[in-house]
Amino acid sequence: MPVRKFRSLEAMEDSLWREPGDPGLWRAIDRVWRFAAESCPRHFPPGVYRHHSIEEAQQLREVWDEANFRAFWERRGVNPAELDRRKP
């Protein structure tokens, strides 16, 4: 990978953008998505869930989000209960 030097932050930011249709764009998106999936995998129970209301669906989604949050910290060796005590 070549080393590039920048004289300002603006020049650096401009170099990160890719043109539409650029094959490198798809590779970059793929790398970002793979990194996200490996570093912070999310799990949703399989199946189709029917809800009587949007509020009920949101409650179930919050339960899944909480489980994913706790699993994220447990993989890093942090007890999620300690995080609850740190909240203001």
C-alpha positions as CSV (number, residue, x, y, z in Angstrom):
1,M,0.0,0.0,0.0
2,P,1.5,3.4,-1.0
3,V,2.2,6.0,1.6
4,R,0.6,9.4,0.9
5,K,1.4,12.7,2.5
6,F,-1.2,15.4,3.1
7,R,-0.7,19.1,3.8
8,S,-4.1,19.6,5.3
9,L,-7.1,17.8,6.6
10,E,-9.2,18.9,3.7
11,A,-6.8,17.2,1.2
12,M,-7.0,14.0,3.3
13,E,-10.8,14.1,3.4
14,D,-11.1,14.5,-0.4
15,S,-8.9,11.5,-1.0
16,L,-11.3,9.2,0.9
17,W,-14.2,9.7,-1.5
18,R,-14.7,7.4,-4.4
19,E,-16.5,8.2,-7.7
20,P,-19.8,6.4,-8.4
21,G,-19.1,3.2,-10.4
22,D,-15.5,2.9,-9.2
23,P,-14.8,-0.8,-8.5
24,G,-12.8,0.2,-5.5
25,L,-16.0,1.6,-3.9
26,W,-17.6,-1.9,-3.7
27,R,-14.4,-3.3,-2.3
28,A,-14.3,-0.6,0.4
29,I,-17.9,-1.1,1.3
30,D,-17.3,-4.8,1.5
31,R,-14.3,-4.3,3.8
32,V,-16.3,-2.0,6.1
33,W,-19.2,-4.4,6.4
34,R,-16.9,-7.4,7.0
35,F,-15.0,-5.5,9.7
36,A,-18.3,-4.5,11.4
37,A,-19.6,-8.1,11.3
38,E,-16.4,-9.5,12.7
39,S,-15.8,-6.8,15.4
40,C,-19.4,-6.4,16.6
41,P,-21.6,-9.3,15.4
42,R,-25.3,-8.9,16.0
43,H,-27.7,-11.8,16.6
44,F,-31.4,-11.8,16.0
45,P,-33.4,-14.9,16.7
46,P,-34.5,-16.6,13.4
47,G,-38.1,-16.6,12.4
48,V,-40.9,-14.2,11.7
49,Y,-42.5,-12.3,14.6
50,R,-46.0,-10.9,14.5
51,H,-46.9,-8.0,16.8
52,H,-50.2,-6.5,17.8
53,S,-48.7,-3.0,17.8
54,I,-45.6,-1.1,16.8
55,E,-44.9,-0.5,20.5
56,E,-44.8,-4.3,21.0
57,A,-42.4,-4.7,18.1
58,Q,-40.2,-1.9,19.5
59,Q,-40.1,-3.6,22.9
60,L,-38.9,-6.9,21.4
61,R,-36.3,-5.0,19.3
62,E,-35.0,-3.3,22.5
63,V,-34.7,-6.7,24.2
64,W,-32.6,-7.9,21.3
65,D,-30.5,-4.7,21.3
66,E,-29.8,-5.1,25.0
67,A,-28.8,-8.7,24.5
68,N,-26.4,-7.7,21.7
69,F,-25.0,-4.9,23.8
70,R,-24.3,-7.3,26.7
71,A,-22.8,-9.9,24.5
72,F,-20.5,-7.2,23.0
73,W,-19.1,-6.3,26.4
74,E,-18.9,-9.9,27.6
75,R,-16.7,-10.8,24.6
76,R,-14.3,-8.0,25.7
77,G,-14.2,-9.3,29.3
78,V,-16.3,-6.5,30.8
79,N,-19.1,-7.4,33.1
80,P,-22.2,-5.5,31.7
81,A,-23.5,-5.1,35.2
82,E,-20.5,-2.8,35.9
83,L,-21.6,-0.6,32.9
84,D,-25.0,-0.2,34.4
85,R,-23.5,1.2,37.6
86,R,-21.4,3.8,35.6
87,K,-24.5,5.4,34.1
88,P,-25.2,8.9,35.5
